[in-house]
Amino acid sequence: MCELGRGHHAIDDGTITEKDVHAELGEVLLGRKSGRESDNEVTVCDLTGIAVQDVVTSQIVYERALKEKIGSTIRV
């Protein structure tokens, strides 16, 4: 876990441990693990990859938020 991207740096320098990592984004999106369960929990997302992965992930998150009627709309 946390071998790619920058997440491993926090583990390597002792800022967090493997036990502090509850789930990876894919596990949450697939429903294998829960996301945040309270406002006191912190989400850190290290999305390292290629642009198409970011676009697809964003679309999945957006569609799920609409379906579950969660999130906030930001007017720009």
N, C-alpha and C positions, 0 to 999 in steps of 0.2 A: 504494500500500500504506500502511496505517496512517493513513488520512485521517479515519477516524471514531473515536469514542471518545477515550480518553485516551492511547493509544499514541503518537500523533503528538507529544505534548508532549516525550517523551523524545528523539525525533528532533530536534524543533525546538530544544531546549536543548543538543543535542550529547552527551547521555548515551549514546545509541546512534546507529548509522547504519542506513540502509536495508539495508546488507550484513549487519548483525547479525540481521536478521529472517529466520529460516530459512523459516518457513511461517506461514500463517494457519490457524486451527482447522479450517475447512472443508476445506482441502487435506489435512490430516492425517486427518480423519475419512473422507474419500473415498479415501484411499490414494494420493493424488497425490504426497505428500511424506511422508517419514518423521517420526515423532515423536522423542522422546529416544532416543538410542542408548547412553547411558552415564549413570551416576549423577552425573557431573561436569557434565552439561549442565543448564541452567536453563530452566524453562518459565515464561513470563509470559503470562497470558491476560487480555486486556482485553475483557470481554463487555459491550458497551454495546448495548442494544436494548430490545425489549419483553419482558415476562415470558413470553409464550408461546414466544418463541425460546429463552429460557433453559431452559424445561421440556423442549422438544423436544431441545435439545442435550444436556441432562443424561440423558435417556432413551437417546439414541444412545450416549453414552459409557458408560453403565451396562451396556447390552446387549452392547456390544463387549467390555468388561472381563470380563463373565461368560463370553462365548463363548471368549475367549482365555485365560481363567483367570489374569487379572492383577489387581493392585490389592490393597487391604487392606479388611477389614471392620472397622468401628468400632462397638463396642457402646456404646450410650448408656443 
